[in-house]
């Protein structure tokens, strides 16, 4: 939301951040002399017989004929561009013409406001500009002043081009004109002028207010991240103010109301039937135990749920293979294709136990898992297993279920189950990357010998925002934590995980690390 600042908004911002907005500056109250002014033509004097406040004002007039000649004063030192100009003015005589000049660069470039009161020879209010010597009226209306009465004149000038003229019994009393012009965008001085008979000015002031555009942002971010406004980054909740420069050269105040969505650690206990299971959003749990679940909030922030799951009934999973034209009968159906099939076995406490049969067709079943990237200089021997078959043959002739991989390359296996022959291939790549000050091991041995029992990265300074996720070779999440200590002990819901290669993903203070970790038993 972008808008022009009203007076109430300006007061609010000034109260919160006074450095952005300068206080009102009195240019001259005309109580002493005219030493700060240069009289270009005509005559001016400090006059004590007619004042708006204080003891005196300044009077502009011609002491000699002809009536109708110009009197002009320029301030010697003032420089202003965008802000609010206030003054009191008074006219007497039927040839009176009050003039105020602003952003005065020279006599060829400036803005001006002129007010000819009622009962004068040319009653009107005019806003004009002179650019390269060319005079242009920006707006004009009928007279708004009477003779022989003090009025308050206000000109608001903003860097987006707005010029507003107010005339009334009090400052900002009545808006008379409002135009948009960007011909002059640099600072200049001010001038007081009169055409004809006596004109009086008093209490001339200026308040710089170029921060005339405000933007209000209301944002929510995840803990450990930041929201950026200009060159400022914010990672804590609160209300923040920044001043930016727009494409038009204007100061723009951005108010940021920031909220933080936390990473929550929740504890939950659930009881479900085995045939129904517990749906996590991406998977269905059917086995009793304790689970660490990673959930995503509406702001995209991970939260960890510590779930104790009680499953009534039993869920059993079995794997089998089909070769060629083989088939099997399951739950009254003839199975010829690979897939997972579910059967309800028996009733218990209103629930049903289930049997899940995972059927692998020919060589569709992955044996060795995905390709791996290893730093062999740090982990000289990586175990590679193909378990649960009648017999095994590796591409180098070895027949053991588990072999040691000591060098990068392509490794293949043939696994025999009855008449079924399953084949799989895996490739090991070597890559060693040293992050400055960060050490991530690529192997650990959780055997309770107090040596290398946990997988835990090491940082020179503990990160403020941290998460670790570990996946098995099938892509299942086996470990998730938002705290550094103590790390993963190689267990899932209290059950030890087998020897093998696992994939990790670490997020630490905005940096991301991914790779593989070998679990050794």
C-alpha positions as CSV (number, residue, x, y, z in Angstrom):
1,X,0.0,0.0,0.0
2,X,1.6,3.3,-1.1
3,X,0.0,6.7,-0.4
4,X,0.8,10.3,0.2
5,X,1.4,11.1,3.8
6,X,-1.3,12.9,5.6
7,X,-0.5,15.2,8.5
8,X,-1.5,12.5,11.0
9,X,0.8,9.9,9.4
10,X,3.7,12.4,9.3
11,X,3.2,13.0,13.0
12,X,3.2,9.3,13.7
13,X,6.4,8.7,11.7
14,X,8.1,11.7,13.3
15,X,7.3,10.2,16.7
16,X,8.8,6.9,15.8
17,X,11.7,8.0,13.7
18,X,12.4,11.7,14.1
19,X,15.7,11.5,12.2
20,X,13.7,11.1,8.9
21,X,11.8,14.4,9.2
22,X,13.3,17.7,10.1
23,X,11.5,20.0,12.6
24,X,9.9,23.3,11.4
25,X,12.5,26.0,10.8
26,X,11.7,29.7,11.3
27,X,13.3,31.5,8.4
28,X,12.5,35.0,9.7
29,X,10.1,36.5,12.2
30,X,11.2,40.1,11.2
31,X,11.9,41.3,14.7
32,X,15.3,42.9,14.0
33,X,16.6,43.7,10.6
34,X,16.7,42.5,7.0
35,X,20.3,41.4,7.1
36,X,19.5,37.9,5.7
37,X,17.7,39.4,2.7
38,X,18.8,40.9,-0.6
39,X,16.6,43.6,-2.0
40,X,16.7,43.2,-5.7
41,X,14.4,46.2,-6.4
42,X,11.9,48.4,-4.7
43,X,11.9,49.1,-1.0
44,X,11.5,47.0,2.2
45,X,11.7,47.8,5.9
46,X,11.0,46.3,9.3
47,X,7.7,47.8,10.3
48,X,6.4,47.9,13.9
49,X,2.9,49.4,13.2
50,X,1.4,46.2,11.7
51,X,2.4,42.7,12.6
52,X,0.9,39.2,12.8
53,X,2.9,38.3,15.9
54,X,5.8,39.6,17.9
55,X,6.8,43.3,17.6
56,X,7.1,43.8,13.9
57,X,6.8,42.5,10.3
58,X,8.4,43.3,7.0
59,X,6.8,45.9,4.7
60,X,7.3,45.9,0.9
61,X,6.3,49.1,-0.9
62,X,7.4,51.9,-3.2
63,X,8.3,55.2,-1.5
64,X,8.1,57.1,-4.8
65,X,5.9,56.9,-7.9
66,X,5.0,55.2,-10.0
67,X,2.6,53.0,-8.0
68,X,2.6,49.5,-9.6
69,X,6.3,48.9,-9.7
70,X,7.8,45.7,-8.3
71,X,9.5,45.1,-5.0
72,X,11.5,41.9,-4.6
73,X,13.5,40.4,-1.7
74,X,15.6,37.2,-1.9
75,X,16.9,35.3,1.1
76,X,20.7,35.2,1.0
77,X,21.3,31.7,2.6
78,X,18.2,29.6,2.6
79,X,18.1,26.5,0.4
80,X,15.0,24.3,0.2
81,X,13.2,22.0,-2.2
82,X,10.6,19.6,-0.8
83,X,8.6,20.5,2.2
84,X,6.1,23.0,3.6
85,X,6.4,26.8,3.5
86,X,4.3,28.8,5.9
87,X,3.9,32.6,6.3
88,X,1.4,35.3,7.3
89,X,0.6,38.1,4.8
90,X,-1.4,41.3,4.7
91,X,-2.3,43.7,1.8
92,X,-3.6,47.3,1.7
93,X,-4.4,49.5,-1.2
94,X,-6.4,48.8,-4.4
95,X,-3.2,47.9,-6.4
96,X,-1.9,45.3,-3.9
97,X,-0.4,42.0,-5.1
98,X,1.1,39.5,-2.6
99,X,3.8,37.3,-4.1
100,X,5.9,34.4,-2.7
101,X,8.6,32.8,-4.7
102,X,10.1,29.3,-3.9
103,X,12.7,27.0,-5.4
104,X,14.2,30.2,-6.8
105,X,17.3,29.2,-8.8
106,X,17.7,32.5,-10.6
107,X,15.4,35.0,-12.3
108,X,14.9,32.6,-15.2
109,X,13.9,29.5,-13.1
110,X,11.5,29.5,-10.1
111,X,7.9,28.9,-8.8
112,X,5.6,31.7,-7.6
113,X,2.2,32.2,-5.9
114,X,0.5,35.6,-6.2
115,X,-2.7,36.7,-4.4
116,X,-4.5,39.8,-5.5
117,X,-7.2,40.5,-2.8
118,X,-10.8,41.4,-3.4
119,X,-11.4,45.1,-4.2
120,X,-8.1,45.4,-6.1
121,X,-7.6,46.0,-9.8
122,X,-7.0,42.3,-10.7
123,X,-8.4,40.1,-7.9
124,X,-7.3,36.4,-8.2
125,X,-5.0,33.7,-6.8
126,X,-2.3,32.4,-9.3
127,X,0.3,29.7,-9.2
128,X,3.0,30.0,-11.9
129,X,6.4,28.9,-12.9
130,X,9.3,30.5,-14.8
131,X,11.5,27.9,-16.7
132,X,14.3,29.2,-18.8
133,X,12.7,32.6,-18.8
134,X,9.3,31.4,-20.0
135,X,6.3,32.3,-17.8
136,X,3.6,29.6,-17.4
137,X,0.4,29.8,-15.3
138,X,-0.1,26.4,-13.6
139,X,-3.5,27.3,-12.0
140,X,-5.6,30.3,-11.2
141,X,-8.9,30.9,-9.3
142,X,-10.8,33.9,-8.0
143,X,-9.8,36.0,-5.1
144,X,-9.4,34.3,-1.6
145,X,-8.3,37.3,0.5
146,X,-9.7,40.7,1.6
147,X,-7.7,43.8,2.0
148,X,-6.5,45.0,5.4
149,X,-6.6,41.5,7.0
150,X,-3.9,39.0,8.0
151,X,-4.0,35.6,6.3
152,X,-2.0,32.5,6.6
153,X,-0.5,31.2,3.4
154,X,0.9,27.6,3.1
155,X,2.6,26.0,0.1
156,X,3.3,22.2,0.2
157,X,5.9,21.0,-2.3
158,X,6.7,17.3,-2.7
159,X,9.4,15.5,-4.7
160,X,6.7,13.5,-6.6
161,X,5.6,16.8,-8.2
162,X,2.7,17.9,-6.1
163,X,2.3,21.6,-5.3
164,X,-0.6,22.5,-3.0
165,X,-1.6,26.0,-1.9
166,X,-3.6,26.7,1.2
167,X,-5.0,30.1,2.2
168,X,-7.1,30.7,5.4
169,X,-7.2,32.0,8.9
170,X,-5.0,29.2,10.1
171,X,-2.2,27.2,8.4
172,X,-3.6,24.4,6.2
173,X,-7.1,25.8,6.7
174,X,-8.4,25.6,3.1
175,X,-6.9,23.9,0.1
176,X,-7.1,26.4,-2.8
177,X,-4.9,24.8,-5.5
178,X,-3.3,21.5,-6.2
179,X,-1.2,20.8,-9.3
180,X,1.7,18.4,-10.3
181,X,4.8,19.8,-11.9
182,X,8.4,18.4,-11.8
183,X,10.1,21.1,-13.8
184,X,12.4,22.1,-10.9
185,X,13.6,19.3,-8.6
186,X,16.7,21.0,-7.0
187,X,16.9,23.3,-4.0
188,X,16.6,27.0,-4.3
189,X,16.0,30.0,-2.1
190,X,12.8,31.9,-1.4
191,X,11.6,35.4,-2.3
192,X,9.0,37.9,-1.1
193,X,7.6,40.3,-3.7
194,X,4.9,43.0,-4.0
195,X,3.4,44.7,-7.0
196,X,2.2,48.2,-6.1
197,X,1.0,49.3,-2.7
198,X,2.1,48.1,0.7
199,X,2.4,44.3,1.4
200,X,3.3,42.8,4.8
201,X,4.9,39.4,5.6
202,X,5.5,37.9,9.0
203,X,6.6,34.5,10.5
204,X,8.1,32.8,7.4
205,X,9.0,29.2,8.2
206,X,9.9,25.9,6.4
207,X,9.6,22.3,7.3
208,X,11.4,19.7,5.2
209,X,9.2,16.8,4.3
210,X,10.5,15.0,1.3
211,X,9.6,11.6,2.9
212,X,6.1,11.9,1.4
213,X,5.5,8.3,0.4
214,X,4.8,5.5,2.9
215,X,4.6,1.8,2.4
216,X,3.3,-0.6,5.0
217,X,4.4,-4.2,4.8
218,X,3.1,-7.0,7.0
219,X,5.2,-10.2,6.5
220,X,5.7,-13.5,8.2
221,X,9.0,-15.5,7.8
222,X,10.3,-18.7,9.2
223,X,12.7,-18.6,12.2
224,X,16.3,-18.6,11.1
225,X,15.6,-16.6,7.9
226,X,15.4,-12.9,7.3
227,X,13.4,-10.3,5.4
228,X,15.3,-7.6,3.6
229,X,14.2,-3.9,3.0
230,X,16.8,-2.0,1.0
231,X,20.1,-2.8,2.7
232,X,18.5,-3.8,6.1
233,X,17.9,-7.4,7.1
234,X,15.5,-8.3,9.8
235,X,15.2,-11.7,11.6
236,X,13.3,-10.8,14.8
237,X,9.6,-9.8,15.2
238,X,8.7,-6.2,15.5
239,X,7.9,-3.0,13.7
240,X,10.8,-1.4,11.7
241,X,11.2,1.8,9.7
242,X,13.5,2.3,6.7
243,X,14.0,5.2,4.4
244,X,14.5,4.3,0.7
245,X,15.0,6.3,-2.4
246,X,12.4,6.0,-5.1
247,X,13.0,6.1,-8.8
248,X,11.8,9.7,-8.8
249,X,14.4,10.6,-6.2
250,X,12.0,10.8,-3.3
251,X,12.5,9.5,0.1
252,X,10.1,6.7,0.9
253,X,9.4,5.4,4.4
254,X,8.8,1.7,4.6
255,X,7.1,0.4,7.7
256,X,7.7,-3.3,8.2
257,X,5.5,-5.3,10.6
258,X,7.4,-8.6,10.9
259,X,6.2,-11.8,12.5
260,X,8.2,-15.0,12.9
261,X,6.8,-18.5,12.3
262,X,8.7,-20.8,14.7
263,X,9.9,-24.3,14.1
264,X,7.7,-26.2,16.6
265,X,8.6,-29.4,18.5
266,X,5.2,-31.0,19.2
267,X,4.5,-34.2,21.2
268,X,1.5,-36.3,20.3
269,X,0.1,-39.8,21.1
270,X,-2.3,-41.5,18.7
271,X,-4.1,-44.9,18.7
272,X,-5.2,-46.3,15.3
273,X,-6.3,-49.5,13.8
274,X,-3.7,-51.3,11.7
275,X,-6.0,-51.4,8.6
276,X,-6.5,-47.7,8.8
277,X,-3.1,-46.6,9.8
278,X,-1.9,-43.0,10.7
279,X,-1.6,-40.7,7.7
280,X,1.3,-38.2,8.0
281,X,0.6,-36.2,4.8
282,X,3.0,-38.2,2.7
283,X,2.9,-41.7,4.2
284,X,0.7,-44.0,6.2
285,X,2.2,-45.5,9.4
286,X,0.9,-49.0,10.4
287,X,3.4,-50.1,13.1
288,X,3.4,-49.1,16.8
289,X,6.4,-47.1,17.8
290,X,7.8,-43.6,18.3
291,X,8.2,-41.5,15.2
292,X,9.8,-38.1,14.4
293,X,7.7,-36.5,11.7
294,X,8.6,-33.4,9.8
295,X,5.6,-31.3,8.9
296,X,5.3,-28.2,6.8
297,X,3.4,-25.1,8.0
298,X,1.4,-22.7,5.7
299,X,4.5,-20.4,5.8
300,X,6.8,-23.2,4.5
301,X,8.4,-23.7,7.9
302,X,9.4,-27.2,9.0
303,X,8.1,-28.4,12.4
304,X,9.0,-31.6,14.2
305,X,6.3,-33.8,15.7
306,X,7.4,-36.5,18.3
307,X,4.6,-39.1,17.8
308,X,4.0,-42.1,19.9
309,X,1.8,-44.4,17.8
310,X,-0.2,-47.3,19.2
311,X,-1.5,-49.6,16.5
312,X,-4.3,-52.0,17.4
313,X,-4.0,-55.1,15.4
314,X,-1.0,-56.2,13.4
315,X,0.5,-55.0,10.2
316,X,2.7,-57.5,8.4
317,X,4.8,-56.8,5.3
318,X,6.3,-59.5,3.1
319,X,8.3,-59.4,-0.1
320,X,8.1,-61.8,-3.0
321,X,9.2,-62.0,-6.6
322,X,7.6,-63.0,-9.9
323,X,9.7,-64.2,-12.8
324,X,8.5,-64.3,-16.4
325,X,5.0,-65.6,-16.7
326,X,4.8,-66.6,-13.0
327,X,1.7,-65.5,-10.9
328,X,0.4,-66.0,-7.4
329,X,-2.9,-66.0,-5.7
330,X,-3.4,-63.4,-2.9
331,X,-6.6,-62.6,-1.1
332,X,-8.5,-64.4,-3.9
333,X,-6.9,-62.3,-6.7
334,X,-4.4,-63.5,-9.3
335,X,-1.3,-61.3,-9.1
336,X,0.9,-61.0,-12.3
337,X,2.3,-57.5,-11.9
338,X,4.6,-55.9,-9.3
339,X,3.1,-53.7,-6.6
340,X,1.9,-53.6,-3.0
341,X,-1.3,-55.6,-2.1
342,X,-3.2,-55.5,1.1
343,X,-5.3,-58.2,2.8
344,X,-7.4,-58.0,6.0
345,X,-6.7,-61.1,8.1
346,X,-8.7,-61.0,11.3
347,X,-10.7,-58.8,13.7
348,X,-9.3,-57.5,17.1
349,X,-11.0,-54.9,19.4
350,X,-12.9,-53.5,16.5
351,X,-9.8,-53.3,14.3
352,X,-8.4,-55.5,11.7
353,X,-4.9,-56.9,11.2
354,X,-3.4,-56.5,7.7
355,X,-0.9,-58.2,5.5
356,X,0.9,-56.2,2.9
357,X,2.5,-58.2,0.2
358,X,5.2,-56.3,-1.9
359,X,5.5,-58.1,-5.2
360,X,8.6,-57.4,-7.3
361,X,8.4,-58.3,-11.0
362,X,11.5,-59.8,-12.6
363,X,14.4,-57.3,-12.1
364,X,12.2,-54.4,-11.0
365,X,13.2,-54.6,-7.4
366,X,16.1,-52.2,-6.6
367,X,18.9,-54.0,-4.7
368,X,21.8,-51.7,-4.3
369,X,20.0,-48.3,-4.1
370,X,20.9,-45.1,-5.8
371,X,24.4,-44.0,-7.0
372,X,26.6,-42.6,-4.3
373,X,29.2,-39.9,-3.9
374,X,31.9,-40.7,-1.4
375,X,35.1,-39.1,-0.2
376,X,37.3,-42.3,-0.2
377,X,40.2,-40.6,1.4
378,X,38.1,-40.1,4.6
379,X,36.2,-43.4,4.4
380,X,38.5,-46.0,2.8
381,X,36.0,-48.9,2.8
382,X,32.3,-48.7,2.0
383,X,30.1,-51.8,2.6
384,X,27.8,-52.7,-0.2
385,X,25.1,-55.4,0.5
386,X,22.6,-57.4,-1.4
387,X,20.7,-59.4,1.2
388,X,17.8,-61.8,1.4
389,X,18.5,-63.9,-1.7
390,X,19.4,-67.6,-2.3
391,X,22.7,-66.7,-3.8
392,X,24.7,-63.7,-5.0
393,X,27.3,-63.0,-7.8
394,X,29.1,-59.7,-8.1
395,X,30.6,-58.4,-11.3
396,X,34.1,-59.3,-10.0
397,X,33.1,-62.9,-9.2
398,X,32.6,-62.5,-5.4
399,X,29.6,-64.3,-3.9
400,X,29.3,-62.8,-0.4
401,X,26.2,-60.8,0.5
402,X,28.4,-57.8,1.5
403,X,31.5,-56.6,-0.2
404,X,33.8,-53.6,0.6
405,X,34.0,-50.7,-1.9
406,X,37.4,-49.0,-1.8
407,X,37.5,-47.1,-5.1
408,X,35.1,-45.2,-7.4
409,X,33.5,-47.1,-10.2
410,X,30.5,-49.2,-11.5
411,X,29.5,-52.2,-9.5
412,X,26.8,-54.8,-10.5
413,X,25.2,-57.8,-8.9
414,X,23.0,-60.8,-10.0
415,X,20.8,-62.1,-7.2
416,X,19.1,-65.5,-7.5
417,X,15.8,-66.4,-5.8
418,X,14.5,-69.7,-7.1
419,X,14.1,-69.3,-10.8
420,X,14.2,-65.5,-10.5
421,X,17.4,-63.6,-11.5
422,X,17.5,-59.9,-10.4
423,X,20.1,-57.5,-11.6
424,X,21.2,-54.1,-10.4
425,X,24.0,-51.7,-10.9
426,X,25.4,-48.8,-8.8
427,X,28.1,-46.3,-9.5
428,X,30.3,-44.7,-6.9
429,X,31.7,-41.3,-7.5
430,X,34.5,-39.6,-5.5
431,X,34.2,-36.0,-4.4
432,X,35.8,-34.4,-1.4
433,X,34.8,-30.9,-0.5
434,X,36.1,-29.0,2.5
435,X,33.8,-26.3,3.8
436,X,35.8,-23.6,5.7
437,X,35.4,-24.5,9.4
438,X,32.7,-27.1,8.8
439,X,33.3,-30.8,9.2
440,X,30.8,-33.4,8.1
441,X,31.9,-37.0,8.5
442,X,31.0,-39.5,5.9
443,X,30.9,-42.6,8.1
444,X,30.0,-43.5,11.7
445,X,29.8,-46.7,13.7
446,X,26.9,-46.7,16.3
447,X,28.0,-49.8,18.3
448,X,28.0,-48.2,21.8
449,X,31.8,-48.2,22.1
450,X,31.8,-44.5,22.8
451,X,33.8,-43.9,19.6
452,X,32.0,-42.3,16.6
453,X,28.6,-43.5,17.8
454,X,26.7,-40.5,16.4
455,X,26.5,-38.8,13.0
456,X,26.8,-35.1,13.9
457,X,28.3,-32.3,11.8
458,X,30.7,-29.9,13.4
459,X,30.7,-26.1,13.0
460,X,33.1,-23.4,14.2
461,X,30.2,-21.7,15.8
462,X,26.9,-23.5,16.7
463,X,24.3,-22.4,14.1
464,X,21.2,-20.5,15.3
465,X,18.9,-22.2,12.8
466,X,19.6,-25.8,12.1
467,X,18.0,-28.9,10.8
468,X,19.3,-32.4,9.8
469,X,17.4,-35.0,7.7
470,X,18.7,-38.5,6.9
471,X,17.1,-40.7,4.2
472,X,17.7,-44.4,3.4
473,X,18.5,-45.7,0.0
474,X,14.8,-45.9,-0.8
475,X,14.3,-42.3,-0.1
476,X,12.4,-42.8,3.2
477,X,13.1,-40.3,6.0
478,X,14.8,-42.1,8.9
479,X,15.9,-39.2,11.0
480,X,15.0,-35.6,11.5
481,X,16.1,-33.0,14.1
482,X,16.3,-29.3,14.7
483,X,19.0,-29.5,17.3
484,X,22.7,-30.2,16.8
485,X,23.2,-32.5,19.9
486,X,23.6,-35.4,20.1
487,X,23.1,-36.3,16.4
488,X,21.8,-39.5,14.8
489,X,22.5,-42.8,16.7
490,X,21.6,-45.0,13.7
491,X,18.2,-45.9,15.0
492,X,14.7,-45.4,13.7
493,X,12.0,-45.5,16.3
494,X,14.3,-47.4,18.6
495,X,15.2,-50.0,16.0
496,X,18.8,-50.2,14.6
497,X,19.2,-49.4,11.0
498,X,21.3,-51.8,8.8
499,X,24.8,-51.1,7.5
500,X,24.6,-49.1,4.4
501,X,24.8,-45.7,2.7
502,X,22.4,-42.9,3.7
503,X,21.7,-39.5,2.3
504,X,21.7,-36.4,4.5
505,X,20.5,-32.9,4.1
506,X,21.7,-30.2,6.5
507,X,20.4,-26.6,6.7
508,X,22.5,-24.3,8.9
509,X,21.9,-20.5,9.1
510,X,20.8,-20.4,5.5
511,X,23.6,-22.7,4.2
512,X,22.8,-26.1,2.7
513,X,24.9,-29.2,2.8
514,X,24.0,-32.5,1.2
515,X,25.9,-35.8,0.8
516,X,26.1,-39.4,1.9
517,X,26.9,-41.0,5.3
518,X,27.9,-44.6,5.6
519,X,26.6,-46.5,8.7
520,X,29.0,-49.2,9.8
521,X,28.2,-51.9,12.3
